[in-house]
């Protein structure tokens, strides 16, 4: 197998390019840094264009938010990228992006705004300097006064269960809601509904499968599960589980990422993987693994894997049949690759980069 390329977002000024070789001619799998592309302050989220994976977008988490387009593949290599376009993000601290064929959809965390920009796969890449913006509703401060004093959109995804129209799902950590947006006749996004969560839960990321929505509540370290019928029917809460078995959970421990890889020949059973941050344990943060063997609406915590990392904010599956999981510790600046074992119920560390090779990793994209 040829080496695989992994792009890494960060809380530095750069996007990093890593080469992961799972089957070197001699020795164990290897992970190495091959390039660093400076783009600006805290490019914490990266996403590729759906029809041109060499075109990457990132958001700069700063008060005067920006988005940046980076083109890879110059001279036939995919090591370093070239910044080809910049634009304002329409708010403060853009922390999430969704890229479509002709639109970049931006979530600005601190200003509580959603913004869009027209884009293309050729020059000038970003077609307007002026984003369209939508301010998210906010009624009152939440239970966590420090983190919930305003709207904080933390992720934007398409609802994969809506087969009749494009629908956005936007977890709002500040408002304890997941917003549902559809497009008006003029092509602009509008709120068409929402899902409420427990006070102080802080919805961070969501995934959907079958007829079920899974929401990771960052502030209470829980996995919330809803039956999720098409609009205009309302979701129904089914269950809520902690992402750690140990209790009580310290207030500074936070859930971060949730992944649900598609079943395949090597991994036919369905599992949900969630990351936890700031564990005081000497062996670092955990990745919780939930089985859906009992049904979509009945996840069961079946394993907790110690990562040896601190502040596991991001992780992403890649490789053939999503065999590998790359994981980063922001504090300590370490990156590791794990291999799925036991049919996906377990993880085994197979490669790593030590501290400060990649500065403060916050996101991954398998190229």
N, C-alpha and C positions, 0 to 999 in steps of 0.2 A: 504494500500500500504506500502511495506517495504521501509525503508529509502534508498535514492539514494546516490551514492558516486561520488564526483567531485574532480578531481586532478587539482591542480593550479600551473602553471608556475609563475616565479617571477623574479624580479630584486634584489633578495637576493642570498643566497647560497643554497636554498632549494626548493624542490617541496612539496607542502602541500596537505594533504588529508582532505577533508571536508565531513561531513555527512549532507544531506538535507532530512528532514522528512516533506513531504507536508501534511500528515494526521496523526499527533500525536493523542494519545488517548484523551488528553486534551489540550486546548489552540490552539494557532496559529501555522502555520508551523515554523520549527526550522532549523537553520543552525549553525553547530558547527565544530570546529577543532578537528580532532581525531589523526593526526600524522603529523610529519614533517621529510622529508627525505633529509639530506644534500647531495649534489652532486657536488658542485663547483660553480664558479662565474657566476651569472646571467643566470640561466637555463630558458630562456625567452619563449621557444617554446616546446611543448610536443605533441607527436603523438604515437599512439599505433600500434602494428603489426597487419596486417589485419586478420591473422588467429590465433593470440594469444593475446587477449587484455590485459593479465597480463604482457606483455612485452612492456615497454614504452621506447621511445627514447627522448632525449633532447639535445639541443645544448648549449654550454657555450659561451656566448657573451663576448669574450676576444680576445686580439690581436693574441695570439697563440691558435686559435680556437680548441675546442674539442667537440666530441659527446660522450654521455654517454648512456648506456643501463641499465635500472632498471627493476628488476623483482618483481612483487607484488604477493601476495597470499601465502606467507610462513605461515605454520601452519594453513592454512585454513582461514586466515584473509586477508583483502585488505587494512589494515590501512597504515603501512609503507612499503617502498620498500627497496630492496637490490641492490646496484650497482654491476652489473655482468660483465661489459665490458666498456672499454674506447678506443678511438682512436682519432687521429688528424682529424680535419674537412676539411683540404685542403685549409684553408684560414683564414681570420680574421673575427671575430664576426658572427658566424653562427646564423641566425635569423629565419630560416625556414627549415623544414624537410618534406620529403615525404617518407613514408615507404611502400615498396612493400613486397611480400613474400620473395624475396631473395636479395633485394637491398635497401640501404638507400641513398636517394638523398638529398643533402645538399646545401643550398644557403648561401654563405658567403657574408654578407652585405658589409663590409668595403673593402675587397680585390676584390670584383666583380667577384667571381669565383663560379662555380657550381662543386660539387664533388660527387663521389659515392663510397660506400663501400659495399662489399658483406656481407650479414648477414644470420643468421639462427635462429630458435626458440629454439635451444639447445646450450650447451657449444661448442665453446667459444662465441657464439652470434654474435660477429663481427669477420669476418673470415680473415681479412687482416689489418695490421696496416698502410698500404699505400694507401690512397685514390687516385682514378683517378680524374683529375681536368680538367676543361675547363674554360678559361678566357673569359668573355663576352666582345664583342666589345664595344668600346667607342670612339666617334668621337671628341666631344668638350664639354666644361663645359656648363651646362644648365643655364637657366635664374636665378635660385636660386643658387648663387655661393657657399653658405655654404653647401647646401645639394646635389648639383649636380656637384661636381668636378670630379666624377668618376662613374663607373657602381655600382649600388647598388641593386642586386636582393633581393626582399623582400618577395616573396612567390613562392612556386612551387606546382602546381596541375596538375592532368591529365585533358586533355580536354575531358569532358564527351560527347561531340557532335561528336567526331571522332570515328566511329564504325569500321574502317578498320585497324587501327594501333594505338599503344600507342603514344600519343603526349603530351608533356609537355607544359604548359603555365607558363611563368615566368615574372611577372611584374618587371620592372627595374626602380626604382624610380630615379636613377641618369641619365639615358639615355632617359627618357620619351618614353619608348617603352614597349610593352609586347612581349617577345621572344617566338617563337614556335620551339620546338625541337622534333625530331624523332630519332629513333635508326638506326645506320648504320648496315651493315651486320656483323661487328665484335662485335656488342652488345654495342657500345659506343654511347652516345648521341651527336647529331650534330644539329646546327641551320639550320632550313629549311624555316624560314620566320619571320616576325615581324609585329607588329601593331604600328603605330606612334600615339602620342597624343600631345595635345597642349603644347607649350613650357612652361616649369615651372610647369606642372601639377603634375608630380611625381606619376606615377602609383604605388599603394601599394598592393592591393588585387583585385582578379577577381573572378567572378562566371559566369557560363553559364547555359542556360536553353533553350530548344526548338531549335531555330535557332539564338539565341541572346547571345551576350557577354556583361556583365556589369563590368565596371572597376571603382574602387574607386581611385580618384586622391587625394592623401594626401595633397599636398601643396596648391591646390586651392579649396579644399573641394567641389569636384564635383563628380557626378555620370555620367560617359560617357557610351553611349550605342552604340553598333555596331551590324548590321546584320552580322552573322558569319557562312558563308558557309564552307563546307569541303575544304581542300587543293586540288588543288592549287589555287582555287578561292580566291580573296582578300576580306577582310571584308569591310563593308560600314558603315561609321558613320551615326547614325540616330539622336541622340540628346545628349545634355549634360545639366545636372541640378545641381544646388547647393544643398548641403546636409543640408543647413540651410535656413530658410526663412528670417531671419534678415539680413540687409545689412547696411553699408559695413561690410565684414567679417574681423576681425583683422588678421594681418599677422601671429600671433602666434597660431591661431586656426587651427587645423589639423584634417582631417578625418582619421579614423583608421581601422575599421572593416566593412565588408559587409557580410550579411548572407541572404540566400534565402531558407527557409525550404520548403520541399516538401508539397504540399497540402494533406490533409487527411480528414477524416469524420468530425472531430471537427473543422478543419480550412480549408474549401474547397477553399477559395479565396487565391490567391497568393500575397504575400507581400515581399518586399525587406526591410531589416533593416540595417541601417548604423549608426556607432557611430562617434561622434564628440568630440574633445578634447580641453581643455584649455579655456572653455567658462567662461568669467568673471561674469556671472549671479550668483546671490546669491543661486539659486537652482541647480547649477551645470551644467554639460554637458548634451547634448541631445542625444537621439536616434531618428533618422529620420525614418519614416515608409512610404514607397512608395507602392502604389497599382498598379497592372498590369491589372486592370479590363478593361482598354481601349485597351489592347494588349501588347504583349511582348516588342515591341519597343517603348511603350509610357508610361513609369512609371510616376506616379503623386504623389507628396508629399501630403499625407493626414493627417499626424500627426507628432508631435514632442513631445517626452516624456522627461521631466526633470528627471534626475537620482539622483540628490543630491550627485553625485560623481565628482571627479576632475581627469582629464586626463584618460578618458575611452579608454583604449588601446584595451581591449579584451572583447569579449562576446561570448557565445555559447548556443545553444538550446539543451534541453535534456528532459527526462521524456517521459511518454506515449504521442505519437502524437506531440512531441516537444512542450509540453504545457508550459514549463518553460524556462526562459532565465537567465543565470547567467552572471553578469556584474561586472567588477572590476575597481576601481579607483586607478591608480598607486600612485598619490599624495594623501596621506591620508590613503592609504593601507586599503581600505574598499572593501568588497564584498557584493553584493546583489543578490537576486533571485526575478525575476519578473514573473508574470503569464500573459499569453496572454488573452486578453478580447476582446469583440466586434468582435469576429470572426478573431482576429489577428490584427485588426486595432489599438488596444490600449494595454498598458502594465500597470500592477498594482504591486507595490512592496509588497512582502509577507514575506520576511525574509532577515536578514542582519547580517553581522559580523562587529563590530566596528573597528576603526583604530588599526593597529599594531598587530592584531591577525594573519593575513596573511600579510606578508611584500611585498608591491609593486607588486600586481598581474598583470601579463602580458599575461596569456593565460589559457584556461580551457579545460578540457577533461572529459566529462561525462563517468564514468567507466561502 
